[in-house]
Structures are given as C-alpha cells and as structure tokens.
Amino acid sequence: MRGERGSPFTELGSYANLCDAARVILETEDDRLGAIFFRVYVWPSSEPSDAEVLSRLEYQSPKRYYLLTRRNS
C-alpha cells in the first residue's frame, strides 16, 4: 500500500489467495461495493510470460495505491 504518489510502500501482509488480499484492502478502504483489481503493464523491452504479467495486480483508491504481487513458491 502507498499513500501519496512517490511515498514508500507499506507491507500489508501475505495472504493465501487473491480474494483474501482484496478483502483486506476493501476493509482498509471501507469499501463495501467491491473493486476492480486489474491493470496490465507490458514491458516493451522484454517479453514476459502471461504468468509474469498477471502476477502484478493494481488498485487505485481515492486515498491510496495498492500493488498485489504474487510470490513464487
């Protein structure tokens, strides 16, 4: 999680799945309506796999910016 653009990220924790992580973010934002967690960024200088591209999900609320990353197991 990050507040103003350029501020450092704060770790919110590790979660078993995307739904658990999204639920924590929605609770933090006091958002009962849900949200869209999806933005694809493709690096023009490389050819990442679909799995690499989809391992980073972003959410921008009016207050904060969130980045969900999948850790390799």
N, C-alpha and C positions, 0 to 999 in steps of 0.2 A: 504494500500500500504506500502511496505517496500523496502528500498534500499538494501544495502549490507546485507548478511545473519547475523542475530543477531541484526540488528538495529531495533529500535522500529517501530511499525506500525503507519501510519498516516491515519486518517479518511478521506475518500473521499466524504462521504455523504450517504444519504439514497435515494433509488430510488424505483419507483412504481413496476418495474419488472426487470427481469434479463437482457433483451435487453437494457434497459436504462443504467443500471450499466456497462454492457460490452461496450456500445458505448462510455461512458466517459473514460474508461480505454484505449480503442483503440485510442481515440483522444489524450489522455495524452501521449501515446506511439508513436503517429504519424504513426499508422499502418493502412494503407488503404486496406490491404488484408484480414483482419479478423484474428481470433484466435480460438483455441480450449480451452474452459473453462471446463475442466472436469478432475478430478483426484479423485479416491475413496480411502479413507483410512478407514479400518475396524479395530476397537479396539478389540484386541484379548481377553481382559479381560471382555468384556461386549457384549451384543447382541443388538446393536442399531437397531431401525426400519429403513426401507428403507428411510423414510422421513428424519430421523436424518442424515443418511449417505449422502443423496443428498442435505442437507441444507448447505453444505460447498463446494464451487467450487473454484479451484485454477487456477492461470495462472502465468506462469514464463516467463517474457520477458528477453531479454538480459540485461536490466538495472535494472528491479525491479521485485518484487514478489507481487502478489495480492491474497487476500483471500476474496471471496464473501460469506457472511453468510446471511442466511435467518432469519429474526427476527420473533419470534412467535407473532401473533396478538391477 
